[in-house]
Amino acid sequence: MVRLNCFLVLFLFGIIPFVAGNDVHFTEYLDPQSKYELSWGVNLTENTIYFQVAVETTGFVGVGLSGNGQMDGADLFIAGVKDGVPYSQVTISLK
């Protein structure tokens, strides 16, 4: 029942999942120029949620997740390339 409710909510908001075997995949562009692509999925067998970000940028990219949609207390992932060397950091936003 939870999967059906989740699908219905995502369908109503225009996000249609792609189902392959035990995986459910979603993709959404977060900007009008389609330069920031967020993909996420659920592996129903492993009970795992995964995220992928593809961004056209000359600087860095960041992704944040929170239970209330606010920055305070959000889990953050920041990544980029500086002087040809890739870097990444996982952190929590503080008040």
N, C-alpha and C positions, 0 to 999 in steps of 0.2 A: 504494500500500500504506500509506503514512503516513496518508493521509486516513481510510482504513478503520480503522486502529488507533486514531486519535484519536477517531473516532466511537464505536467500541466502548467505549473507556475512558469517554467522556462519557456514553454510554448506561447503562453499568453504575452510574455515580454519580448517575443520575437527571436528568442535564442533556441534554435532547433538542434537537438542533440543528434550525433551520429553514433549508432550502436553497432559494435563489431564484437561478436562473441560475448565475453564477460566485461568488455570495456565500453564505457560511454564517453564520447568526446564532444567537447564544445569549443567553438572558436568565435571570437568577437573582436572587431577592430574598435579601438577606443578613441580614435581621432578621425576627422572627416577625410584626411588624405590617405588613410589606410597604411600609415607608417608605424603604428603601434598595435601589434597583434597579440592578443592574450588567448592562449589555449589552455584548457584544463580538462581533466578527465577523472573518471572513477573506475578503478579496477574492482569489480564486484567480487571476484574470487579472493583477492588479497586484501580487501577492505582498505584500499589505498587511494588517496586523492593526489594528483600530480598537476603541476603547472608548467607552462612553457611560455616564454615571452620572446617575440621577435620584433626588434625595433630598429628603424633606420635613424641613426643619430650620429653626431660627431662628438658627443660628450659621454654621458652616462645614462643608465636606465634604472628606474626604481619601481618596485611593486610593494604594496602594503595590503595586509589583511587585518581586519578587525571585526569584532562581534557586533559593533554598533555603527560602523561606517565612519568613525571619527579617527583622527590621527593619534590621540592619546591612548597609549597602551597597544598600538598596532604592531604586528610583526612586520618587519621591513626587510627587503632584500634589495641591495644596491650593487650594480655591476657596471663595468666600463673597461676602456682600454686607455692607458696613459703611457706615452712614449713607447708604443708598440707592445706593452706588457698588459695582459688582462688582469683585472682584479675583481673581487666580489666580497661582500660583507653581509652578514645576517645580524640584525639588531632589533631592539624593541624601542619604540618611540616613548619618551617620557613626557610628563606634563610640564 
